[in-house]
Amino acid sequence: MLDYKTSLVIIWWLNSLITSALFIRTIIKKQTIPHLYSQIIWTITVTISFLWQVYDNSWVGTWILFLIDCWVITILFLSIKYWIKEPTKWDKIFLTLALVSMIPRILTKNPLYSVILVTFIDVLWYFPILNKIKRYPNSEVLYPRIIWNISFITWFIWLNHISILSALYITVSFSMNFIVIFSIIYFKYFRLWTLKIR
């Protein structure tokens, strides 16, 4: 019989596969328009983390990051074709900040600094997405983001040992994705609804 930790891993994998398939489907159907700059930041960050896990022989974490890496690389290639080719000045600033922040992330050997830097970079990649939602409310679909946050909750429960190192990245990523969900609801549904009332 499966213990609850193994069950959570299976749930996380299935949840991630479903989310990936749904998100990629919405891109191909042009319901979601990915932001190329965000995908560049995310792909580099996840790939560095994946290679670090391989180097550290953390096999469970490696398989999780391998799945995420395959997903983000696929979305990166789709972004090249489907993204809105109108980057703003702030998009370029956040991309530059993220790329510069990766230098100390690669060089540092302190796990706490490493997690803080990865979290900081992860926060940066959300800002072009938020800016895109504000400018183009119909460029994002809600339900993959909700499923994605369920994955974060499952990942958090699955942790064997909760510390600042393990909890910081997941908590911040969950919070930033929640802000994205709120932004989609506000700009795509609520604001349009209020405009129709007027």
C-alpha positions as CSV (number, residue, x, y, z in Angstrom):
1,M,0.0,0.0,0.0
2,L,1.3,3.5,-0.9
3,D,2.2,5.8,2.0
4,Y,0.8,9.3,1.8
5,K,4.2,10.9,0.8
6,T,4.4,8.6,-2.3
7,S,0.7,9.3,-3.0
8,L,1.4,13.0,-3.0
9,V,4.3,12.5,-5.4
10,I,2.0,10.7,-7.8
11,I,-0.6,13.4,-7.4
12,W,2.0,16.1,-8.0
13,W,3.2,14.4,-11.2
14,L,-0.3,13.9,-12.6
15,N,-1.3,17.4,-11.6
16,S,1.9,18.8,-13.3
17,L,1.3,16.8,-16.5
18,I,-2.3,17.9,-16.7
19,T,-1.3,21.6,-16.1
20,S,1.4,21.3,-18.7
21,A,-0.9,19.8,-21.3
22,L,-3.7,22.3,-20.6
23,F,-1.3,25.3,-20.7
24,I,0.4,24.2,-23.9
25,R,-3.1,23.5,-25.4
26,T,-4.2,27.1,-24.6
27,I,-1.1,28.5,-26.2
28,I,-1.6,26.5,-29.4
29,K,-5.3,27.6,-29.5
30,K,-4.1,31.2,-28.9
31,Q,-6.1,31.5,-25.7
32,T,-2.9,32.1,-23.8
33,I,-0.1,34.3,-25.2
34,P,3.1,33.6,-23.4
35,H,5.7,36.2,-22.6
36,L,9.0,35.4,-24.2
37,Y,11.1,37.3,-21.6
38,S,9.5,35.5,-18.7
39,Q,10.0,32.2,-20.4
40,I,13.7,33.0,-21.0
41,I,14.2,33.8,-17.3
42,W,12.2,30.8,-16.1
43,T,14.0,28.3,-18.5
44,I,17.5,29.4,-17.4
45,T,16.5,29.4,-13.7
46,V,14.9,25.9,-13.8
47,T,17.8,24.5,-16.0
48,I,20.4,25.8,-13.5
49,S,18.4,24.3,-10.6
50,F,18.1,21.0,-12.4
51,L,21.8,20.8,-13.2
52,W,22.5,21.7,-9.5
53,Q,20.2,18.8,-8.3
54,V,22.0,16.4,-10.7
55,Y,25.4,17.5,-9.3
56,D,24.1,17.2,-5.7
57,N,22.7,13.6,-6.5
58,S,19.2,14.7,-5.2
59,W,17.3,12.2,-7.4
60,V,13.7,13.0,-6.2
61,G,14.3,16.7,-6.7
62,T,16.0,16.0,-10.0
63,W,13.0,14.1,-11.5
64,I,10.6,16.9,-10.4
65,L,12.9,19.6,-11.9
66,F,13.4,17.5,-15.1
67,L,9.6,17.4,-15.6
68,I,9.4,21.2,-15.0
69,D,12.4,21.8,-17.3
70,C,10.9,19.9,-20.2
71,W,7.7,21.9,-19.7
72,V,9.4,25.3,-19.6
73,I,11.6,24.5,-22.6
74,T,8.5,23.5,-24.6
75,I,6.8,26.7,-23.7
76,L,9.9,28.7,-24.5
77,F,9.9,27.4,-28.1
78,L,6.1,28.1,-28.3
79,S,6.7,31.6,-27.0
80,I,9.1,32.4,-29.8
81,K,6.2,31.8,-32.2
82,Y,3.2,33.0,-30.3
83,W,4.4,35.8,-27.9
84,I,3.2,39.4,-28.2
85,K,6.2,41.1,-29.9
86,E,5.8,44.4,-28.1
87,P,8.1,44.3,-25.0
88,T,7.9,47.4,-22.8
89,K,10.8,49.2,-21.2
90,W,10.0,47.5,-17.8
91,D,10.0,44.1,-19.5
92,K,13.6,44.7,-20.7
93,I,14.6,46.0,-17.2
94,F,13.2,42.9,-15.4
95,L,14.9,40.6,-18.0
96,T,18.2,42.3,-17.5
97,L,17.9,42.2,-13.6
98,A,17.1,38.5,-13.7
99,L,20.0,37.7,-16.0
100,V,22.4,39.7,-13.9
101,S,21.1,38.0,-10.7
102,M,21.9,34.6,-12.2
103,I,25.7,35.3,-12.0
104,P,25.9,35.2,-8.2
105,R,23.3,32.4,-8.2
106,I,25.8,30.2,-10.2
107,L,28.8,31.3,-8.2
108,T,27.5,31.0,-4.7
109,K,28.0,27.8,-2.7
110,N,25.9,29.0,0.3
111,P,22.5,27.1,0.0
112,L,20.6,30.0,1.8
113,Y,21.9,32.6,-0.6
114,S,21.2,30.3,-3.5
115,V,17.6,29.8,-2.5
116,I,17.1,33.6,-1.9
117,L,18.6,34.4,-5.3
118,V,16.5,31.8,-7.1
119,T,13.4,33.1,-5.4
120,F,14.3,36.7,-6.3
121,I,14.8,35.7,-9.9
122,D,11.5,33.8,-9.8
123,V,9.7,36.9,-8.6
124,L,11.2,39.0,-11.4
125,W,9.9,36.7,-14.1
126,Y,6.3,37.2,-12.9
127,F,6.4,41.0,-13.5
128,P,6.4,40.8,-17.4
129,I,3.5,38.4,-17.1
130,L,1.6,40.9,-14.8
131,N,2.4,43.7,-17.2
132,K,1.1,41.6,-20.1
133,I,-2.2,40.8,-18.3
134,K,-2.8,44.5,-17.6
135,R,-2.2,45.4,-21.3
136,Y,-3.8,42.3,-22.9
137,P,-6.3,40.8,-20.4
138,N,-7.3,38.0,-22.8
139,S,-3.7,36.8,-23.1
140,E,-4.1,34.4,-20.1
141,V,-6.4,31.6,-19.1
142,L,-7.4,31.1,-15.5
143,Y,-7.7,27.4,-14.8
144,P,-4.1,26.3,-15.5
145,R,-2.9,28.8,-13.0
146,I,-5.3,27.5,-10.3
147,I,-4.2,23.9,-11.0
148,W,-0.6,25.1,-10.8
149,N,-1.2,26.6,-7.3
150,I,-2.7,23.2,-6.2
151,S,0.6,21.7,-7.3
152,F,2.5,24.1,-5.1
153,I,0.4,23.1,-2.1
154,T,1.0,19.4,-2.8
155,W,4.7,20.0,-3.2
156,F,4.8,21.9,0.2
157,I,2.9,19.1,2.0
158,W,5.2,16.5,0.4
159,L,8.4,18.0,1.9
160,N,10.0,15.7,4.5
161,H,11.6,18.6,6.3
162,I,10.2,22.2,6.2
163,S,12.8,24.9,6.7
164,I,13.4,28.4,5.3
165,L,15.4,26.8,2.5
166,S,12.6,24.4,1.4
167,A,9.6,26.7,2.1
168,L,10.8,30.0,0.8
169,Y,10.8,29.3,-2.9
170,I,7.5,27.4,-2.8
171,T,5.7,30.0,-0.7
172,V,6.8,32.9,-2.8
173,S,6.0,31.1,-6.1
174,F,2.6,30.2,-4.7
175,S,2.0,33.9,-3.7
176,M,3.2,35.3,-7.0
177,N,1.0,32.9,-8.9
178,F,-1.9,33.9,-6.7
179,I,-1.3,37.5,-7.7
180,V,-1.4,36.4,-11.3
181,I,-4.7,34.6,-10.7
182,F,-6.1,37.8,-9.0
183,S,-4.9,39.9,-11.9
184,I,-6.6,37.7,-14.5
185,I,-9.8,37.8,-12.6
186,Y,-9.6,41.6,-12.2
187,F,-8.5,42.7,-15.6
188,K,-10.2,40.0,-17.7
189,Y,-13.5,39.6,-15.9
190,F,-14.2,42.2,-13.2
191,R,-13.0,45.3,-15.0
192,L,-14.7,44.3,-18.2
193,W,-17.9,43.6,-16.3
194,T,-17.8,47.0,-14.7
195,L,-17.2,48.6,-18.1
196,K,-20.2,46.9,-19.5
197,I,-22.4,48.1,-16.6
198,R,-21.3,51.7,-17.3
